Amino acid sequence: MKVAITADVHLRTKEGYPERYNALRDILNQIQVEHINFLFIAGDLFDKEFHDYSDFEKLCKENNQVHFHIIPGNHDWNISAKTIVGENIHTYNEPTVVEIGSTSFMFIPYEEKTTMVNKISGLKENIKGKEWCLIGHGDYYSGSKELNPLEPGTYMPLSRINVETYNPRMGFLGHIHKPATLGNVYYMGSPCGVDISETGKRTFIIFDTEDKSVEFRNVNTDIYYFEESFILVPSENEIKELKQEINNRINKWNIAPLEYGKVNIRVKVKGYSLDKSEVVSALNDGFASFRFYKNESPNIEELRVSHTNPQKEEIASRVMKLIDEVNWGFGGDEPEMEMVKVKALEVIYGK
């Protein structure tokens, strides 16, 4: 048996945010083609301070062959079986173990000022001797923490040691709005980006309870967000190289030309240039097929002008190459590669 898992839909009004309902509808369309009848929503189904659930109830009624299992997140403090009603809607306001297929699923709703393992320990007798999977909403620590830039701080933490102690076969968590695989713990990511920080194609998960396989599937969303940052080294070829890099970035998005109208972008350029006006023209031309997020212009606030200097250009080229060769998977408080490059160019060219 297969189940579908998503999280962080952040529904508000259908009229104001149709793209979020359309993303959820696309997931339902995809899973029903494969006769998948279970959809788990691991928290933040609704956005904060939103209490009109009628559009969601209607969507569930239209898809009555799908069982919606809702685990409230930190934004869902008001939802319950009393506030959302439907024969195929199941809401869990207390930690609960549910048997589906050959697998036991432990649903852990979000609760302030506690940890996920505290709730797991309270149900340890229910999973004793069983193969089980965790569905929850919070922060998983596995050496480095995945961050939710919209919500700083710690939300119902779960540690790698906790996972090793209670040994779930899989863990599926909401709260972090980007997909991630951290050992046997998975974040699905949001099915529709809620703002420009949620870039790239959006995903949900199909989990097979028989062979325990996990598959990320793309959601056909109405909006794709992308942020691109460029670092320039002044040279006679800088505009040609920038145009080539713009094409490379677009190709990496893996977006079909028919979907270009869905793309919203934010662009920033740092470093040094011989001609800032030509840089702006190249950016506008290169991204002409896409919308700039909130009609923003390319950000060149950290782009400085410098004159041609072959010796400095050679030094900068070598330094950039050396920085590229470093393994930047540090995590923690270490500086990111882009910051190091900018500081290196400041040493070479001055502020």
C-alpha positions as CSV (number, residue, x, y, z in Angstrom):
1,M,0.0,0.0,0.0
2,K,1.2,3.5,-0.8
3,V,0.5,6.8,1.1
4,A,1.2,10.4,0.1
5,I,2.7,12.9,2.5
6,T,2.9,16.7,2.3
7,A,3.1,19.5,4.8
8,D,3.3,23.3,5.1
9,V,0.5,24.1,2.6
10,H,-0.4,27.3,4.5
11,L,-3.9,27.6,3.1
12,R,-5.7,30.9,3.3
13,T,-8.6,32.1,1.2
14,K,-9.0,30.4,-2.1
15,E,-9.7,33.7,-3.8
16,G,-6.6,35.3,-2.4
17,Y,-4.2,32.4,-2.7
18,P,-5.6,30.0,-5.4
19,E,-2.1,28.7,-6.1
20,R,-1.9,26.9,-2.7
21,Y,-5.2,25.1,-3.3
22,N,-4.2,24.3,-6.8
23,A,-0.9,22.7,-5.5
24,L,-2.9,20.5,-3.1
25,R,-5.4,19.7,-5.9
26,D,-2.5,18.6,-8.1
27,I,-1.2,16.2,-5.4
28,L,-4.7,14.7,-5.2
29,N,-4.9,14.3,-8.9
30,Q,-1.5,12.6,-9.1
31,I,-2.2,10.1,-6.3
32,Q,-5.7,9.2,-7.5
33,V,-4.3,8.2,-10.9
34,E,-2.3,5.6,-8.9
35,H,-5.2,4.7,-6.6
36,I,-3.5,6.0,-3.5
37,N,-6.2,6.7,-1.0
38,F,-4.3,8.2,2.0
39,L,-2.8,11.7,2.2
40,F,-0.9,12.7,5.4
41,I,-0.5,16.4,6.1
42,A,2.4,16.9,8.5
43,G,1.5,20.3,9.9
44,D,0.7,23.8,8.9
45,L,-2.1,22.9,6.6
46,F,-3.5,26.4,7.3
47,D,-1.7,29.7,7.7
48,K,-1.6,31.5,11.1
49,E,-4.7,33.4,12.2
50,F,-6.8,31.8,9.5
51,H,-10.0,30.1,10.6
52,D,-12.3,29.6,7.5
53,Y,-12.0,26.0,6.6
54,S,-14.9,25.7,4.2
55,D,-12.8,25.7,1.0
56,F,-10.7,22.9,2.3
57,E,-13.7,20.9,3.5
58,K,-15.2,21.3,0.0
59,L,-12.0,20.0,-1.6
60,C,-12.0,17.0,0.7
61,K,-15.7,16.3,-0.2
62,E,-14.8,16.5,-3.9
63,N,-12.1,13.9,-3.3
64,N,-14.1,11.6,-1.0
65,Q,-12.1,8.5,-1.9
66,V,-9.0,10.0,-0.3
67,H,-8.6,9.9,3.5
68,F,-7.0,13.1,4.8
69,H,-5.0,12.5,8.0
70,I,-4.1,16.0,9.4
71,I,-1.4,16.4,12.0
72,P,-1.6,20.0,13.3
73,G,1.5,22.2,13.1
74,N,2.5,25.4,15.0
75,H,0.2,27.4,12.7
76,D,-2.8,25.0,13.2
77,W,-3.5,25.7,16.9
78,N,-7.3,26.0,16.3
79,I,-8.0,23.0,14.1
80,S,-9.7,19.8,15.4
81,A,-12.4,17.3,14.6
82,K,-14.8,20.0,15.8
83,T,-13.6,22.8,13.5
84,I,-13.0,20.8,10.3
85,V,-15.7,18.3,9.4
86,G,-15.8,15.6,6.8
87,E,-16.3,11.9,6.6
88,N,-12.8,11.5,5.1
89,I,-11.1,14.0,7.3
90,H,-9.1,12.8,10.4
91,T,-7.5,15.3,12.7
92,Y,-5.1,14.3,15.5
93,N,-4.7,16.7,18.4
94,E,-3.1,14.1,20.6
95,P,-0.2,11.8,19.8
96,T,-1.8,8.7,18.2
97,V,-0.6,5.5,16.6
98,V,-2.7,4.4,13.6
99,E,-2.3,1.1,11.7
100,I,-2.4,1.6,7.9
101,G,-1.5,-1.4,5.7
102,S,1.4,-3.3,7.3
103,T,2.8,-0.2,9.0
104,S,2.1,1.6,12.3
105,F,2.2,5.4,11.9
106,M,2.7,7.6,15.0
107,F,1.2,11.0,14.4
108,I,2.7,13.7,16.7
109,P,0.9,17.1,16.5
110,Y,2.9,20.2,17.3
111,E,3.0,21.4,20.9
112,E,4.9,24.4,22.4
113,K,7.6,24.0,25.0
114,T,8.1,20.3,24.6
115,T,10.2,17.9,22.4
116,M,9.0,15.3,20.0
117,V,10.8,12.6,21.9
118,N,8.7,13.4,25.0
119,K,5.6,12.6,23.0
120,I,7.1,9.5,21.4
121,S,8.1,8.1,24.8
122,G,4.5,8.4,26.0
123,L,3.5,5.9,23.2
124,K,6.4,3.6,23.4
125,E,4.2,0.7,24.5
126,N,2.1,1.1,21.4
127,I,5.1,0.6,19.1
128,K,6.9,-2.0,21.1
129,G,8.0,-4.8,18.8
130,K,6.5,-3.1,15.8
131,E,7.9,-1.5,12.6
132,W,6.7,2.1,12.8
133,C,7.0,5.4,11.1
134,L,6.9,8.9,12.6
135,I,4.8,11.8,11.2
136,G,5.4,15.1,12.9
137,H,6.1,18.8,12.7
138,G,9.3,20.3,14.0
139,D,13.1,20.6,13.8
140,Y,15.4,17.6,13.3
141,Y,19.0,17.8,14.5
142,S,21.4,15.4,12.7
143,G,24.7,17.3,13.1
144,S,23.5,20.4,11.2
145,K,20.1,21.9,11.5
146,E,17.9,22.6,8.5
147,L,16.6,26.1,8.9
148,N,13.2,27.6,8.2
149,P,14.0,31.3,7.4
150,L,10.4,32.3,8.0
151,E,10.4,31.0,11.5
152,P,13.7,31.3,13.4
153,G,14.1,29.5,16.7
154,T,13.4,25.9,17.7
155,Y,10.2,24.1,17.1
156,M,9.5,20.7,18.8
157,P,13.0,19.4,18.3
158,L,13.9,15.8,17.5
159,S,17.6,14.7,17.7
160,R,19.5,12.0,15.9
161,I,20.0,10.2,19.2
162,N,16.2,10.2,19.7
163,V,15.7,8.5,16.4
164,E,18.4,5.9,17.1
165,T,16.8,5.2,20.5
166,Y,13.2,4.6,19.3
167,N,14.3,3.4,15.9
168,P,11.4,4.4,13.5
169,R,11.8,2.9,10.1
170,M,11.1,6.3,8.6
171,G,10.4,9.8,9.9
172,F,8.4,12.3,7.8
173,L,8.4,15.9,9.2
174,G,6.9,19.2,8.3
175,H,8.0,22.7,9.3
176,I,11.1,23.1,7.0
177,H,9.8,24.3,3.7
178,K,12.4,22.7,1.5
179,P,12.8,19.0,0.7
180,A,15.6,17.3,2.6
181,T,16.8,13.7,3.2
182,L,18.6,13.3,6.5
183,G,19.3,9.7,7.0
184,N,15.9,8.0,7.4
185,V,14.2,11.3,8.2
186,Y,12.6,13.3,5.4
187,Y,11.2,16.7,4.9
188,M,8.8,17.0,2.0
189,G,9.0,20.7,1.6
190,S,6.1,23.0,0.9
191,P,3.9,22.0,-2.1
192,C,3.7,25.7,-3.2
193,G,6.3,28.3,-2.2
194,V,4.8,30.8,0.1
195,D,7.4,33.5,-0.8
196,I,10.7,34.0,-2.7
197,S,12.7,32.1,-0.1
198,E,11.1,28.8,-1.2
199,T,12.9,28.3,-4.5
200,G,12.8,25.6,-7.1
201,K,10.3,22.9,-7.9
202,R,8.1,21.9,-5.0
203,T,7.7,18.3,-3.9
204,F,5.6,15.8,-2.0
205,I,6.4,12.2,-1.0
206,I,5.0,8.8,-1.9
207,F,5.8,6.1,0.7
208,D,5.3,2.5,0.0
209,T,4.3,0.6,3.3
210,E,5.3,-2.7,1.7
211,D,8.8,-2.2,0.3
212,K,9.4,1.0,2.4
213,S,10.5,3.0,-0.6
214,V,10.4,6.8,-0.5
215,E,9.8,8.8,-3.7
216,F,9.9,12.5,-4.1
217,R,7.4,13.7,-6.7
218,N,7.2,17.2,-8.3
219,V,4.1,19.3,-7.7
220,N,2.8,21.2,-10.7
221,T,2.5,24.6,-9.1
222,D,1.2,27.8,-10.4
223,I,4.3,29.7,-9.3
224,Y,8.0,28.9,-9.2
225,Y,10.4,31.1,-7.2
226,F,14.1,31.4,-7.9
227,E,16.8,33.6,-6.4
228,E,20.1,34.0,-8.3
229,S,23.2,35.7,-7.0
230,F,26.2,36.5,-9.2
231,I,29.7,37.6,-8.3
232,L,31.6,39.5,-11.0
233,V,35.3,40.0,-11.6
234,P,36.0,43.0,-13.8
235,S,37.3,42.0,-17.3
236,E,36.8,42.8,-20.9
237,N,34.8,39.5,-21.1
238,E,32.6,40.1,-18.0
239,I,29.3,40.7,-19.9
240,K,29.8,37.7,-22.2
241,E,30.6,35.5,-19.2
242,L,27.6,36.9,-17.3
243,K,25.3,36.1,-20.1
244,Q,26.6,32.5,-20.3
245,E,26.2,32.1,-16.6
246,I,22.6,33.4,-16.8
247,N,21.8,30.7,-19.3
248,N,23.5,28.1,-17.1
249,R,21.4,29.1,-14.1
250,I,18.1,28.9,-16.2
251,N,19.0,25.5,-17.5
252,K,19.6,24.2,-13.9
253,W,16.1,25.2,-13.0
254,N,14.9,22.4,-15.2
255,I,11.7,24.3,-16.1
256,A,10.1,23.7,-19.5
257,P,9.7,26.8,-21.7
258,L,5.9,26.4,-21.5
259,E,6.2,27.1,-17.7
260,Y,8.4,30.2,-18.0
261,G,5.3,32.3,-17.3
262,K,5.1,30.8,-13.8
263,V,8.6,31.9,-12.8
264,N,9.2,34.7,-10.3
265,I,12.9,35.7,-9.8
266,R,15.0,37.8,-7.6
267,V,18.5,38.7,-8.8
268,K,21.5,40.1,-7.0
269,V,25.0,40.9,-8.3
270,K,28.1,41.5,-6.1
271,G,31.7,42.1,-6.8
272,Y,33.3,44.4,-9.3
273,S,32.5,45.5,-12.9
274,L,33.8,47.8,-15.6
275,D,30.3,49.0,-16.5
276,K,27.4,48.6,-14.2
277,S,24.8,49.7,-16.8
278,E,25.9,46.9,-19.1
279,V,25.5,44.4,-16.3
280,V,21.9,45.6,-15.6
281,S,21.1,45.4,-19.4
282,A,22.5,41.9,-19.5
283,L,20.4,40.8,-16.6
284,N,17.2,42.3,-17.9
285,D,17.8,40.7,-21.3
286,G,18.8,37.3,-19.9
287,F,15.8,37.1,-17.7
288,A,13.4,38.7,-20.0
289,S,11.2,35.6,-20.2
290,F,10.4,35.7,-16.5
291,R,8.8,38.0,-13.9
292,F,10.9,39.8,-11.3
293,Y,9.5,39.2,-7.9
294,K,7.2,42.1,-6.8
295,N,8.6,44.0,-9.9
296,E,12.0,44.4,-8.2
297,S,14.9,45.4,-10.4
298,P,18.2,43.5,-10.3
299,N,19.9,44.4,-7.0
300,I,23.4,45.9,-7.8
301,E,23.8,47.6,-4.4
302,E,27.0,45.5,-3.7
303,L,28.4,45.8,-7.2
304,R,31.3,48.3,-7.4
305,V,33.1,49.7,-10.4
306,S,36.8,49.0,-11.1
307,H,39.2,49.7,-14.0
308,T,40.9,47.0,-16.1
309,N,43.9,45.6,-14.4
310,P,45.3,42.4,-15.9
311,Q,47.4,41.5,-12.9
312,K,44.5,41.9,-10.4
313,E,42.2,40.0,-12.9
314,E,44.6,37.1,-12.9
315,I,44.9,37.0,-9.1
316,A,41.1,37.2,-8.7
317,S,40.5,34.4,-11.2
318,R,42.9,32.1,-9.4
319,V,41.5,33.0,-6.0
320,M,37.9,32.3,-7.2
321,K,39.0,29.0,-8.5
322,L,40.6,28.0,-5.3
323,I,37.5,29.0,-3.3
324,D,35.4,26.9,-5.6
325,E,37.5,23.8,-4.9
326,V,36.9,24.0,-1.1
327,N,34.2,21.6,0.3
328,W,31.6,24.1,1.7
329,G,29.4,21.6,3.4
330,F,30.4,22.9,6.9
331,G,27.1,23.9,8.5
332,G,27.0,25.8,11.7
333,D,28.3,29.4,11.8
334,E,31.0,29.0,9.1
335,P,30.8,31.7,6.4
336,E,29.2,30.7,3.1
337,M,31.2,30.5,-0.1
338,E,29.7,33.7,-1.6
339,M,30.7,35.7,1.5
340,V,34.3,34.5,1.3
341,K,34.5,35.4,-2.4
342,V,33.2,38.9,-1.8
343,K,35.7,39.5,1.0
344,A,38.5,38.1,-1.2
345,L,37.6,40.5,-4.0
346,E,37.6,43.4,-1.5
347,V,41.2,42.5,-0.5
348,I,42.2,42.4,-4.2
349,Y,40.3,45.5,-5.5
350,G,39.7,47.5,-2.4
351,K,36.3,48.7,-1.0
